[in-house]
């Protein structure tokens, strides 16, 4: 099956109160772990790829790996640019074969964010590619993006509604109290903001910073109308911990397959658990 836009499954997610997981792809083992979990759960998935990951893997390898996973699995899989910083980066990904892109203009004024996002939507729509926008500032660290708690800002429902009406994005990430990375304390998610936005727009709300959020908070967010949840750090932690354990247990190991196999298995377990938590099992 070829890569698909997120519009193949996000409307269904919103209508049926489940969320599709975006799991970031950082190398081949991440991609394999994610798709193998999805196959077992018969779930749609989104491969998220940050600009940092693109630099690391190379755009051609990234697209080829995702296309191979989609063909092997027969599942609806979207290849999605995560936190795209410019129109140019989004277009480069679309030309290379990405089926979805995010333009993150959250650090601009509302007017500039709307104007720039509209440009991406117009170009992407002509290619059958879905677009995610972002409003409000999500704290934490992801690749080269770092926002401390002091400068994180919640999305305003009235601005989120206006943003959707003027841009026509296919899903909208709003800052509601989560953060990128792992949490030092329990996140305080503003379900009221989610509910107000979800009730007013026809497309799903996206929850960034899904790693480390308590299960009950995830369930409440989905019930409020979140249809897409991003997970990256939990997989990175699972991968690294498994590698450390494998190497600590046998100092003579030098074959990467000996420690990358348990790392892949650990990530698969994380993804499978998240898919079940999000309610997307058997929704492919």
C-alpha positions in Angstrom: 0.0 0.0 0.0 1.4 3.5 -0.8 1.9 6.2 1.8 -1.3 8.1 2.5 -2.3 11.5 3.8 -3.5 11.8 7.3 -7.0 12.5 5.9 -7.3 8.7 5.2 -7.8 8.1 9.0 -7.9 11.3 11.1 -11.6 12.1 10.3 -12.5 8.6 11.4 -10.4 9.1 14.6 -12.3 12.2 15.5 -15.7 10.7 14.8 -15.0 7.5 16.7 -13.1 8.9 19.7 -9.7 7.3 19.2 -6.3 8.8 18.4 -3.7 7.8 15.8 -0.2 7.7 17.1 2.6 9.7 15.5 5.8 7.8 16.3 9.0 9.5 15.2 11.4 7.7 13.0 15.0 8.3 13.8 16.6 5.3 12.0 15.8 1.9 10.5 15.2 0.2 13.9 12.7 2.9 14.9 10.8 2.4 11.7 10.8 -1.4 12.0 9.6 -1.3 15.6 6.8 1.1 14.8 5.5 -0.8 11.8 5.8 -4.2 13.4 3.7 -3.0 16.4 1.1 -1.5 14.0 0.9 -4.8 12.0 0.2 -6.8 15.2 -2.4 -4.2 16.3 -3.9 -3.6 12.8 -3.6 0.1 13.4 -2.9 3.2 11.2 0.2 5.0 12.1 2.1 8.2 11.3 5.8 8.3 10.9 7.0 11.6 12.2 10.3 13.0 10.9 11.9 16.1 12.4 14.3 18.3 10.5 17.1 16.9 12.7 16.2 13.3 11.8 16.1 14.3 8.1 19.7 15.6 8.4 20.7 12.4 10.2 19.1 9.9 7.9 18.9 11.8 4.6 15.6 12.5 2.9 15.9 9.8 0.2 16.6 7.0 2.8 13.7 8.3 5.0 11.2 8.1 2.2 12.4 4.7 1.0 12.2 3.2 4.5 8.7 4.6 5.0 7.5 3.4 1.6 9.0 -0.1 2.3 7.1 -0.3 5.6 3.8 0.8 4.0 4.2 -1.8 1.2 5.1 -4.6 3.6 2.4 -3.8 6.1 -0.6 -3.0 3.8 -1.6 -0.5 6.5 -2.5 3.2 6.1 0.8 4.9 6.9 1.5 8.6 6.6 5.0 10.0 6.4 4.8 13.4 8.1 7.3 16.2 8.5 7.3 17.2 12.2 7.7 20.8 13.1 8.6 22.0 9.6 10.2 25.4 10.0 9.5 26.9 6.5 7.6 26.7 3.3 10.8 25.6 1.6 11.4 22.6 3.9 7.8 21.5 3.5 8.0 21.7 -0.3 11.3 19.7 -0.3 9.6 17.0 1.7 6.5 16.9 -0.5 8.6 16.7 -3.6 10.6 13.8 -2.1 7.4 11.8 -1.3 6.1 12.8 2.1 2.4 12.4 2.3 1.9 14.9 5.1 3.7 18.0 6.5 3.5 20.2 9.5 4.3 23.9 9.4 5.1 25.2 12.8 4.6 28.9 12.8 3.7 29.1 16.5 6.6 31.4 17.2 5.3 34.0 14.8 2.4 36.4 15.4 -1.0 35.0 14.8 -1.4 36.9 11.6 1.9 35.8 10.2 1.3 32.2 11.4 -2.0 32.2 9.5 -0.5 33.8 6.4 2.5 31.4 6.2 0.4 28.3 7.0 -2.1 29.2 4.3 0.8 29.2 1.7 1.8 25.6 2.8 -1.8 24.4 2.8 -2.4 25.8 -0.8 0.7 24.1 -2.2 0.2 20.8 -0.3 -3.5 20.4 -1.1 -2.7 20.5 -4.8 -0.4 17.5 -4.2 -2.9 15.6 -2.1 -0.7 16.1 1.0 -2.2 16.8 4.4 -1.1 19.7 6.6 -0.9 20.2 10.4 -0.6 23.6 11.9 0.3 24.7 15.4 -0.9 27.4 17.8 0.5 28.3 21.2 4.0 27.4 22.3 4.7 23.9 23.6 7.5 23.8 26.2 10.4 21.3 26.4 13.1 20.2 24.0 12.9 18.4 20.7 16.0 18.4 18.4 17.0 22.0 18.0 13.7 23.4 19.4 13.9 24.4 23.0 11.2 26.3 24.9 11.5 26.8 28.7 8.4 26.7 30.9 8.5 30.5 31.3 8.0 31.0 27.6 5.5 28.2 26.9 2.1 29.6 26.2 -1.4 28.0 26.1 -3.4 28.3 22.9 -6.5 30.6 23.1 -9.6 28.8 21.8 -10.9 31.9 19.9 -7.5 32.2 18.1 -7.4 28.5 17.4 -10.8 28.6 15.8 -9.9 31.6 13.7 -6.6 29.9 12.7 -8.5 26.9 11.4 -11.2 28.9 9.6 -8.5 31.0 7.7 -6.0 28.2 7.0 -8.1 25.1 6.5 -5.5 22.8 8.0 -6.3 19.1 8.3 -5.4 18.9 12.0 -4.3 21.5 14.5 -1.8 21.2 17.3 -2.6 23.4 20.2 -0.6 24.1 23.3 -2.7 22.7 26.2 -0.1 22.0 28.9 2.0 19.1 27.6 5.7 19.4 26.7 8.3 17.8 24.5 10.6 15.4 26.2 10.0 13.6 29.5 8.2 15.3 32.4 9.7 16.2 35.7 6.2 16.4 37.2 2.7 15.5 36.0 1.5 17.7 33.1 -1.5 19.9 33.7 -3.6 19.4 30.6 -6.3 22.0 29.9 -9.1 19.8 28.7 -11.4 22.8 28.5 -9.3 24.3 25.8 -9.3 21.0 23.8 -13.1 20.8 24.2 -13.8 24.3 23.1 -11.7 24.0 20.0 -12.9 20.5 19.1 -16.5 21.6 19.3 -15.9 24.4 17.0 -13.8 22.9 14.2 -14.4 19.8 12.0 -10.8 18.5 12.1 -8.9 16.8 15.0 -6.8 18.4 17.6 -3.2 17.2 18.0 -1.5 16.5 21.3 2.3 17.0 21.1 4.5 15.8 23.9 2.7 12.5 24.5 5.7 10.8 26.1 5.3 10.3 29.8 1.7 11.6 30.0 -0.3 9.5 32.5 -2.6 7.0 30.8 -5.7 8.6 32.4 -4.7 12.0 31.0 -4.4 10.5 27.6 -7.8 8.9 27.8 -9.4 12.2 28.9 -7.7 14.1 26.1 -9.0 11.6 23.5 -12.5 11.8 25.1 -12.3 15.6 24.7 -11.5 15.2 21.0 -7.8 14.7 20.5 -7.3 12.6 17.3 -3.5 12.5 16.9 -0.9 12.1 19.6 2.9 12.4 19.2 5.4 10.1 20.9 9.1 10.2 20.5 11.0 10.5 23.7 9.6 7.3 25.3 10.9 5.3 22.3 14.3 7.0 22.5 14.6 6.2 26.2 13.5 2.5 25.6 16.0 2.2 22.8 18.9 3.6 24.8 18.1 1.7 28.0 18.0 -1.6 26.1 21.4 -0.9 24.4 23.0 0.1 27.7 21.7 -3.1 29.3 22.9 -5.3 26.4 26.3 -3.8 26.5 26.6 -3.9 30.3 25.7 -7.6 30.3 28.5 -8.5 27.9 31.5 -6.2 27.4 32.7 -8.3 24.4 29.7 -7.5 22.2 30.7 -5.6 19.1 28.1 -6.7 16.6 25.5 -3.9 16.4 22.7 -6.4 15.7 23.3 -7.9 19.2 22.2 -4.7 20.9 20.0 -3.1 18.3 17.7 -6.1 18.2 16.7 -5.8 21.9 16.5 -2.0 21.4 14.0 -2.6 18.5 12.0 -5.0 20.6 11.8 -2.5 23.5 10.5 0.2 21.2 8.0 -2.1 19.6 6.6 -2.8 23.1 6.2 0.9 23.8 4.4 1.5 20.5 2.1 -1.4 20.9 1.2 -0.2 24.4 0.5 3.3 23.0 -1.6 2.1 20.1 -3.8 0.2 22.6 -4.0 3.2 24.9 -5.0 5.5 22.0 -7.8 3.1 21.0 -6.5 2.7 17.4 -6.1 -1.1 17.4 -8.1 -2.7 14.6 -8.8 0.8 13.1 -6.7 0.3 10.0 
